[in-house]
Amino acid sequence: MKIKYLLDEEEIPKKWYNVAADMPTPLKPPLNPGTLKPLTAQDMEAIFPKALIQQEMSTERWIDIPEEVREILKLWRPTPLYRAASLEKALKTPAKIYYKYEGVSPAGSHKPNTAIPQAYYNMKEGIERLATETGAGQWGSALSLATCLFGLQCTVYMVRSSFDSKPYRKSAMRVWGAECLSSPSDRTNFGRQIREKMPDTPGSLGIAISEAVEDAASHDNTNYSLGSVLNHVLLHQTIEGQELKKQFDMTEDYPDVMFGCCGGGSNFPGMVFPFIPDKLKDKKDLRMVACEPTACPTLTEGLFAYDYGDTAGMAPVIMMYTLGHDFIPPGIHAGGLRYHGDAPLLSNLVHDGLIEATALQQNEVFEAATLFARTEGIIPAPEASHAIKPAIDEALKCKKTGEEKVIFISLSGHGHFDLSAYDAYNDGKLVDYIYPVDLVKQSLAKLPKP
């Protein structure tokens, strides 16, 4: 049985795929947070380079990848597609299970796929420093790497719960020359306000975004960089799914169902968006399932509405599934999935019924991750493990029915910096959080009213 499917580096895509060109329902425009009027390109120039603004607003189906970006991507791309033969054997399933592994990047996840082009475009426009937020630290690590390669400075506001529980993410950022601050911090006005109001807060991505946006807006040499949610981020990640389609051609299989973890939405859309035309035009019977934590169930329990992208209300107001911009999720170990909203492009496709969503508890996710590690050898990130659990469940259903389905897992990164979370699981100390209905209701009551 063939286990590994590899592409040559010359097969790295030369264009990004823009799903906005094929959306059944066009996106509603983002709004200026101050006026609640449609956002203009000029509104965004205070924190983003012009090239990324153009990509953010584009509806062109294909956008060229600069050769300088492709050359750096060759350090780890194309990433491998694996047949999970050992996992299949352990489950005694007739299903075929495949996973594409993004943990081979220098930062250990899919995040450099967008960090590299973002740093490149900022460098080309003369920006000297980038400010950003990070949840689990994967995005902060990726942008630290990218800014290092392009000679930029980098400031990372890391959500406090992850800052405390994942110390070696901070270490990696410092090796690549970035500074990493616990958010809420004392560096920004908004951070100081939150610290005074909630001194024991675990922090949130919404708070960290507010700090990074404030930092960028108040320094002429600094721009803001985001690792998820925005259109141009999802655009850059489609390099994953384009490679995957070529690799599935090599297997002579085609997925029946695709699973990927989802917080704000970058890895999962990156894998599945290139398959959207197959559903729309070729009428392929393909399920795509976004997998999120029950502690922050934006797609499964959130409201499809306009909301601020950050807690302070400084970021654009976007149409998305949201739990409310000031909702602070419990401090689960999958820190990268603790965002109150989801990408507008992804939210739109979920709302249109083209993409499904499911929510999972911490302990069942780590149980599945442990089985995966003991069969396939790779220790998956807690975030990525949210895709492994429902994939295993699907394979076990096939064991009962005898169906030979093709199941795909998007393995977005490794868990080498998350071993304290595995220790907590093995020691029986992980807590399964119930969806906080009352807190979400309070947050949703504060949505902006365009």
C-alpha positions in Angstrom: 0.0 0.0 0.0 1.3 3.4 -0.9 1.5 5.7 2.2 3.0 9.0 1.1 2.0 11.2 -1.9 4.6 13.8 -2.7 4.6 16.6 -5.3 7.7 18.2 -6.7 8.4 21.8 -5.6 7.8 23.0 -9.1 4.2 21.9 -8.7 3.6 24.6 -6.0 0.6 26.6 -7.3 1.5 29.8 -9.2 -1.9 31.4 -8.4 -4.1 31.6 -5.4 -7.8 30.6 -5.8 -10.3 33.2 -4.8 -13.6 31.5 -3.8 -15.3 35.0 -3.8 -15.6 34.6 -7.6 -17.8 31.5 -7.2 -19.9 32.4 -4.2 -23.6 31.5 -4.7 -24.5 34.5 -2.4 -22.2 37.5 -2.7 -20.5 38.7 0.5 -22.1 41.7 2.3 -19.5 44.5 2.5 -17.4 45.1 5.6 -18.3 48.2 7.5 -16.2 51.1 8.9 -16.3 50.5 12.8 -16.8 54.3 13.4 -19.5 55.1 10.8 -21.0 51.6 10.1 -20.9 52.6 6.4 -19.3 50.3 3.8 -15.5 50.1 4.3 -13.4 51.8 1.6 -9.9 50.9 0.5 -8.7 54.2 1.9 -10.2 53.3 5.3 -7.8 50.3 5.4 -4.6 52.0 4.4 -3.8 53.0 7.9 -3.0 49.4 8.9 -2.7 47.3 5.6 -0.5 47.6 2.5 -2.3 48.4 -0.8 -1.6 45.0 -2.3 -3.4 43.2 0.5 -6.3 45.6 0.4 -6.7 44.9 -3.3 -6.7 41.1 -2.6 -9.2 41.6 0.3 -11.7 43.4 -2.1 -11.0 41.3 -5.2 -13.5 39.0 -6.9 -11.0 37.7 -9.5 -10.9 33.9 -9.5 -7.1 33.6 -9.7 -4.5 35.9 -8.3 -0.8 35.5 -9.1 1.6 34.4 -6.4 4.9 36.5 -6.5 7.9 34.4 -7.5 9.8 35.7 -4.4 7.0 34.2 -2.2 7.1 30.9 -4.1 10.8 30.6 -3.6 10.4 30.8 0.2 7.4 28.5 0.2 9.8 25.9 -1.4 11.4 25.5 2.1 8.5 23.2 3.0 5.9 23.1 0.2 4.4 21.0 -1.3 3.3 19.4 2.0 2.8 15.6 2.0 -0.5 13.7 1.8 -0.5 10.5 3.8 -2.7 7.4 3.8 -3.5 6.7 7.4 -3.1 3.0 7.0 -2.2 2.3 10.6 -5.1 4.2 11.9 -7.4 2.4 9.5 -6.1 -1.0 10.8 -6.6 0.0 14.4 -10.2 1.0 13.7 -10.8 -2.1 11.5 -12.6 0.1 9.1 -13.2 -0.4 5.3 -12.9 3.3 4.9 -9.8 5.0 3.5 -8.4 7.8 5.6 -6.0 10.4 4.2 -4.4 13.4 5.9 -2.4 16.3 4.6 0.3 17.4 7.0 1.1 21.1 7.4 3.3 20.5 10.4 6.4 20.2 8.2 6.7 24.0 7.9 9.4 25.7 9.9 6.8 27.1 12.3 5.1 23.7 12.6 1.7 24.7 11.1 -0.1 26.0 8.0 0.2 29.6 9.2 3.4 30.5 7.2 1.3 30.1 4.0 -0.1 33.6 4.6 2.6 35.0 6.9 5.2 34.9 4.1 3.1 36.9 1.5 1.9 39.3 4.1 5.4 40.1 5.2 6.5 40.3 1.6 3.8 42.9 0.6 4.5 45.0 3.7 8.2 45.0 3.0 7.6 46.0 -0.6 5.7 49.1 0.6 8.4 50.2 3.1 6.8 49.1 6.3 9.3 48.5 9.1 7.3 46.6 11.7 4.2 44.4 11.9 1.9 44.1 15.0 -0.3 41.0 15.4 -2.2 38.8 17.8 -1.9 35.1 18.4 -4.0 32.5 20.3 -2.0 29.3 20.7 1.1 30.9 19.3 1.2 29.2 15.9 0.3 32.5 14.0 2.7 34.5 16.1 5.5 32.0 15.4 4.7 32.1 11.7 4.7 35.9 11.4 7.9 36.0 13.5 9.6 33.7 10.9 8.2 35.7 8.0 9.3 39.1 9.3 12.7 37.7 10.1 13.1 36.5 6.5 12.1 39.9 5.1 14.0 42.0 7.6 11.0 43.5 9.5 10.4 43.9 13.2 7.5 42.1 14.8 5.4 42.6 17.9 3.1 39.8 19.0 0.2 40.1 21.5 -0.3 36.6 22.7 -3.6 35.6 24.5 -2.7 35.3 28.2 -4.0 31.8 28.7 -1.7 30.5 25.9 1.2 32.8 26.9 1.2 31.1 30.3 0.6 27.5 29.1 2.8 27.4 26.0 6.1 29.0 26.9 8.1 27.6 24.0 6.0 29.3 21.4 7.3 32.6 23.0 10.8 31.1 22.8 10.5 30.4 19.1 9.2 33.9 18.4 12.2 35.4 20.2 14.6 33.2 18.3 13.2 34.7 15.1 13.6 38.2 16.5 10.1 39.1 17.5 8.8 40.4 20.9 5.9 38.6 22.5 3.7 40.3 25.0 1.0 38.7 27.2 -2.4 40.1 26.2 -4.0 42.1 27.7 -0.8 44.0 28.1 0.3 47.3 29.6 1.6 48.4 26.1 -1.7 49.7 24.8 -4.5 51.8 26.2 -7.1 49.1 25.6 -4.9 46.4 27.2 -4.5 48.6 30.3 -8.3 49.1 30.5 -9.0 45.4 30.3 -6.3 44.6 33.0 -7.9 47.2 35.3 -11.4 45.9 34.7 -10.7 42.2 34.6 -7.2 41.6 36.2 -7.6 37.8 36.2 -8.9 37.4 32.6 -7.5 34.6 30.5 -7.6 37.0 27.6 -9.1 36.4 24.1 -8.2 36.8 20.5 -10.7 39.7 20.3 -8.7 41.5 23.0 -5.4 40.7 21.4 -6.6 41.9 18.0 -7.7 45.2 19.6 -4.2 45.7 21.0 -2.5 44.9 17.8 -4.7 47.2 15.8 -4.2 50.0 18.3 -0.5 49.5 18.1 -0.4 49.6 14.3 -2.8 52.6 14.0 -0.7 54.6 16.4 2.7 54.1 14.7 3.5 55.3 11.2 6.1 52.6 10.5 3.8 49.8 11.6 1.1 47.8 9.9 -1.3 45.2 11.3 -1.2 41.6 10.2 -3.9 39.0 10.8 -3.5 35.2 10.6 -7.2 34.3 10.0 -10.7 35.5 9.1 -9.9 38.1 6.4 -10.4 37.3 2.7 -6.8 37.7 1.7 -5.7 35.3 4.5 -8.1 32.5 3.2 -6.9 33.3 -0.3 -3.3 32.6 0.5 -4.2 29.4 2.3 -5.8 27.9 -0.9 -2.3 26.8 -1.8 -3.1 23.8 0.4 -6.2 22.7 -1.3 -4.8 23.1 -4.8 -1.9 20.8 -3.9 -4.4 18.4 -2.3 -6.4 18.1 -5.5 -3.3 17.1 -7.4 -2.4 14.6 -4.7 -5.8 13.0 -4.7 -5.4 12.6 -8.5 -2.3 10.5 -7.7 -4.3 8.3 -5.3 -7.0 7.8 -7.8 -9.5 8.5 -5.0 -11.7 11.4 -4.3 -12.9 12.5 -0.8 -16.4 11.7 0.3 -16.0 13.9 3.4 -13.4 16.4 4.5 -12.8 17.5 8.1 -10.7 20.4 9.4 -10.5 22.4 12.6 -12.0 25.9 12.6 -11.5 28.9 14.9 -11.5 32.1 12.8 -11.1 30.1 9.6 -7.8 29.8 7.7 -6.6 26.2 7.5 -10.0 24.6 6.9 -11.0 27.0 4.1 -7.5 26.7 2.6 -8.0 23.0 2.2 -11.7 22.9 1.1 -12.3 26.1 -0.9 -10.6 24.7 -4.1 -13.1 21.9 -3.9 -16.1 24.3 -3.9 -16.3 24.5 -7.7 -16.5 20.7 -7.7 -19.7 20.9 -5.7 -21.2 23.9 -7.5 -20.3 23.0 -11.1 -19.6 19.3 -11.2 -22.3 18.5 -8.5 -19.9 16.3 -6.6 -21.4 14.7 -3.5 -18.8 16.0 -1.1 -19.3 16.9 2.5 -17.1 19.5 4.1 -17.2 19.7 7.9 -15.7 22.5 10.0 -14.8 21.3 13.5 -14.9 23.6 16.5 -14.8 23.4 20.3 -18.0 23.3 22.3 -16.5 26.1 24.5 -16.5 28.5 21.5 -19.1 27.1 19.1 -19.4 30.0 16.6 -20.6 28.1 13.6 -22.9 25.7 15.4 -24.4 28.1 18.0 -23.5 31.6 16.8 -25.7 34.2 15.1 -25.1 35.1 11.4 -24.9 38.9 11.7 -22.7 42.0 11.5 -20.2 42.2 14.3 -16.9 43.8 15.2 -13.8 41.7 14.5 -12.3 42.7 17.9 -13.4 43.4 21.4 -12.7 47.1 21.4 -14.6 47.8 18.2 -11.6 49.1 16.3 -11.5 46.4 13.6 -13.9 46.3 10.6 -17.5 45.2 11.2 -18.1 42.0 9.2 -20.9 39.7 8.4 -20.1 36.4 10.1 -21.3 33.8 12.5 -20.5 35.3 15.9 -20.9 34.8 19.6 -20.5 38.5 20.3 -17.3 40.5 20.1 -16.9 40.8 23.9 -17.4 37.1 24.6 -14.4 35.6 26.3 -14.3 31.8 25.8 -13.0 29.5 28.6 -9.2 28.9 28.5 -9.2 25.6 26.6 -6.0 24.1 25.4 -6.9 24.6 21.7 -6.1 28.3 22.0 -6.2 28.9 18.3 -9.9 28.1 18.3 -10.9 30.7 20.8 -12.2 33.4 18.5 -15.7 34.8 18.8 -16.4 34.8 15.1 -15.6 33.2 11.8 -14.3 34.3 8.4 -17.1 36.0 6.3 -16.3 33.8 3.3 -16.6 30.6 5.3 -19.7 31.9 7.2 -21.4 32.7 3.9 -20.8 29.1 2.6 -22.1 27.6 5.9 -25.1 29.9 5.7 -25.7 28.7 2.1 -25.6 25.1 3.2 -22.4 24.1 1.3 -20.3 23.6 4.4 -21.3 21.8 7.6 -20.1 22.4 11.2 -19.8 20.3 14.3 -18.6 21.1 17.9 -16.5 18.8 20.2 -15.4 18.6 23.8 -11.8 18.7 24.9 -11.5 15.2 26.4 -12.9 13.4 23.3 -10.6 15.4 21.1 -7.5 14.5 23.1 -8.6 10.8 23.2 -8.7 10.8 19.4 -5.4 12.7 19.1 -3.7 10.1 21.3 -5.0 7.3 19.2 -3.7 9.1 16.1 -0.3 9.6 17.7 -0.1 6.0 18.7 -0.9 4.7 15.2 0.4 7.4 12.8 3.3 8.6 15.0 2.6 12.3 14.7 1.5 14.2 17.8 -1.2 16.6 16.5 -1.9 20.1 17.7 -4.9 20.3 19.9 -6.6 22.5 17.3 -6.0 20.0 14.5 -7.2 17.2 16.7 -10.7 18.6 16.4 -10.8 17.2 12.9 -9.4 13.8 13.9 -12.2 12.9 16.3 -15.2 13.2 13.8 -13.1 11.5 11.1 -12.6 8.5 13.5 -16.3 8.5 14.2 -17.0 8.5 10.4 -14.7 5.6 9.9 -16.3 3.7 12.7 -19.7 4.2 11.1 -18.2 2.7 7.9 -17.2 -0.3 10.0 -20.8 -0.9 10.8 -22.2 -0.2 7.4 -19.4 -1.7 5.3 -19.1 1.5 3.3 -15.7 2.2 1.7 -15.8 6.0 2.1 -12.8 8.2 1.5 -12.2 10.4 4.6 -9.9 13.3 4.6 -8.3 15.0 7.7 -6.7 18.4 7.5 -3.8 18.1 9.9 -2.9 21.7 10.3 0.1 21.4 12.7 2.0 19.4 15.2 1.6 19.4 19.0 5.2 19.6 20.1 4.6 22.8 22.0 1.4 21.5 23.4 2.7 18.7 25.5 1.5 20.3 28.8 -2.1 19.8 27.4 -1.4 16.2 26.7 0.0 15.9 30.3 -3.3 17.4 31.6 -5.3 14.9 29.5 -3.2 11.9 30.7 -3.5 13.1 34.3 -7.3 13.4 34.1 -7.2 17.2 34.6 -8.9 18.4 31.4 -12.3 20.1 31.9 -15.1 19.8 29.3 -16.7 23.2 29.2 -20.5 23.5 28.5 -21.6 26.1 25.9 -22.1 29.3 28.0 -25.6 30.2 26.8 -26.2 33.2 29.2 -22.8 34.8 28.5 -23.3 34.5 24.8 -26.8 36.0 25.0 -25.3 39.0 26.9 -22.6 39.5 24.2 -25.0 39.1 21.3 -27.2 41.8 22.8 -24.3 44.2 22.1 -24.0 43.6 18.3 -23.7 46.8 16.2 -26.9 47.9 14.4 -25.9 49.0 10.9 
